Amino acid sequence: MYPSRELNRLAERRAIIQARIELRRRDCIVAVRDLRESVERAKAWGRVLRAFTLAATIGSGIKRLFRSKPPASPADGRKGRSAAGKILAWAPAALKAIRLAASFV
């Protein structure tokens, strides 16, 4: 059998260790909460960046669709772009915009 003095000392150490464990648990809970907030903030910035990318894609597509070109001269052998040609030129930007919009869902 252990003497009561040694048992008391072991009980005190046990209480100290349990208190340290409880403090560590609280620290971990706070750290996880901070990490979760940081991750949410990063996700929000990601959504903002995707929205800006979508707006830039749409803007560049509209700019490409309506940009002015110098008039075609018969001497150059060039012809002006038709409406279908303009739409086809804008199609890659439109597809990218659709993919970006779908990524929000």
Secondary structure as the mmCIF struct_conf table of DSSP 4:
data_model
#
loop_
_struct_conf.conf_type_id
_struct_conf.id
_struct_conf.beg_label_comp_id
_struct_conf.beg_label_asym_id
_struct_conf.beg_label_seq_id
_struct_conf.end_label_comp_id
_struct_conf.end_label_asym_id
_struct_conf.end_label_seq_id
HELX_RH_AL_P HELX_RH_AL_P1 SER A 4 PHE A 66
HELX_LH_PP_P HELX_LH_PP_P1 PRO A 70 ALA A 72
TURN_TY1_P TURN_TY1_P1 PRO A 74 GLY A 77
HELX_LH_PP_P HELX_LH_PP_P2 GLY A 80 SER A 82
HELX_RH_AL_P HELX_RH_AL_P2 ALA A 83 SER A 103
TURN_TY1_P TURN_TY1_P2 PHE A 104 PHE A 104
#
